[in-house]
Amino acid sequence: MVKASKNSHTLTTEGLGTEPVSTMEELHRVLTNLFSEEGRARAQALRHALCGQGELDPILAELNHVDGKPRPFKLNETQHAALKELLTSSQYAVIAPAEPTTVSSHAASKFWRELLSMTPGEVKDFHHRVVDYSNDRNNTAKRESVLALLRKYVPEGNWDQTHVDALVAMNAQGIQFKSLAWFPYIGDIW
């Protein structure tokens, strides 16, 4: 489990020692760059590297660049698993930005950019809507509440049940995704 220290922005891996893995600022920068327009091509390279088909460190350093200069960045095991799952699993394909030329990948990238730019309160609201629907999947009003936010943040997306299902699976079933939180929030949130 990954926790943010209250007095620091350093993430540590609980149960695996207290060696700093990365700062929350660096993680935010890596995710922001990954989901940027320019980063969509890097998402493919990252996907291959996470699957052992290329070098991971140079891609992560490039995603962690400051003023155009790559900076080392290390994923912990949980973060590695979460990004690999997001970028490779068919379960998350509809919300994964790993194919830079598809319309759905463009909408997925924009969704992640929007999510990264939201305030903690907005992310918490989105999270609660997804969880609320996951607890009552027969409630169409709750599903529409999630779809309404997707449409609000990315109007050009063709959002439907498959997207909501992927978000539910990620949020409610994919415990490793909690390691990708980019701000200190104690509790169940991405």
Solvent accessible surface area in square Angstrom, and as a share of the most:
residue,aa,sasa,rsa
1,M,140,0.62
2,V,26,0.15
3,K,97,0.41
4,A,19,0.15
5,S,50,0.33
6,K,192,0.81
7,N,152,0.78
8,S,42,0.27
9,H,118,0.53
10,T,31,0.18
11,L,5,0.03
12,T,35,0.20
13,T,10,0.06
14,E,87,0.39
15,G,77,0.74
16,L,119,0.59
17,G,45,0.43
18,T,114,0.66
19,E,139,0.62
20,P,88,0.55
21,V,29,0.17
22,S,8,0.05
23,T,49,0.28
24,M,8,0.04
25,E,116,0.52
26,E,33,0.15
27,L,0,0.00
28,H,62,0.28
29,R,46,0.17
30,V,0,0.00
31,L,4,0.02
32,T,53,0.31
33,N,25,0.13
34,L,0,0.00
35,F,5,0.02
36,S,18,0.12
37,E,80,0.36
38,E,126,0.56
39,G,0,0.00
40,R,27,0.10
41,A,62,0.48
42,R,61,0.22
43,A,0,0.00
44,Q,52,0.23
45,A,42,0.33
46,L,0,0.00
47,R,47,0.17
48,H,82,0.36
49,A,7,0.05
50,L,6,0.03
51,C,53,0.32
52,G,66,0.64
53,Q,127,0.56
54,G,45,0.43
55,E,131,0.59
56,L,36,0.18
57,D,73,0.38
58,P,72,0.45
59,I,29,0.15
60,L,2,0.01
61,A,17,0.13
62,E,61,0.27
63,L,0,0.00
64,N,0,0.00
65,H,48,0.22
66,V,48,0.27
67,D,146,0.76
68,G,60,0.58
69,K,144,0.61
70,P,66,0.42
71,R,105,0.38
72,P,113,0.71
73,F,8,0.03
74,K,112,0.48
75,L,26,0.13
76,N,12,0.06
77,E,134,0.60
78,T,37,0.22
79,Q,0,0.00
80,H,57,0.25
81,A,45,0.35
82,A,0,0.00
83,L,1,0.00
84,K,78,0.33
85,E,58,0.26
86,L,3,0.02
87,L,5,0.02
88,T,58,0.34
89,S,25,0.16
90,S,104,0.67
91,Q,91,0.41
92,Y,7,0.03
93,A,61,0.47
94,V,50,0.29
95,I,1,0.01
96,A,11,0.08
97,P,0,0.00
98,A,3,0.03
99,E,72,0.32
100,P,35,0.22
101,T,129,0.75
102,T,59,0.34
103,V,112,0.64
104,S,64,0.41
105,S,4,0.03
106,H,62,0.28
107,A,6,0.05
108,A,1,0.01
109,S,0,0.00
110,K,54,0.23
111,F,1,0.00
112,W,16,0.06
113,R,61,0.22
114,E,52,0.23
115,L,0,0.00
116,L,11,0.05
117,S,84,0.54
118,M,15,0.07
119,T,77,0.45
120,P,72,0.45
121,G,50,0.48
122,E,72,0.32
123,V,0,0.00
124,K,81,0.34
125,D,62,0.32
126,F,1,0.00
127,H,8,0.03
128,H,90,0.40
129,R,76,0.28
130,V,0,0.00
131,V,44,0.25
132,D,63,0.33
133,Y,5,0.02
134,S,23,0.15
135,N,119,0.61
136,D,54,0.28
137,R,105,0.38
138,N,145,0.75
139,N,46,0.24
140,T,79,0.46
141,A,71,0.55
142,K,54,0.23
143,R,58,0.21
144,E,72,0.32
145,S,34,0.22
146,V,0,0.00
147,L,6,0.03
148,A,52,0.40
149,L,12,0.06
150,L,1,0.00
151,R,103,0.37
152,K,137,0.58
153,Y,30,0.11
154,V,0,0.00
155,P,94,0.59
156,E,85,0.38
157,G,10,0.09
158,N,123,0.63
159,W,13,0.05
160,D,65,0.33
161,Q,59,0.26
162,T,73,0.42
163,H,17,0.08
164,V,0,0.00
165,D,53,0.28
166,A,3,0.02
167,L,0,0.00
168,V,1,0.00
169,A,5,0.04
170,M,2,0.01
171,N,15,0.08
172,A,58,0.45
173,Q,118,0.52
174,G,7,0.07
175,I,123,0.63
176,Q,35,0.16
177,F,4,0.02
178,K,64,0.27
179,S,5,0.03
180,L,17,0.08
181,A,17,0.13
182,W,23,0.08
183,F,21,0.09
184,P,80,0.50
185,Y,63,0.24
186,I,132,0.67
187,G,48,0.46
188,D,87,0.45
189,I,4,0.02
190,W,7,0.03
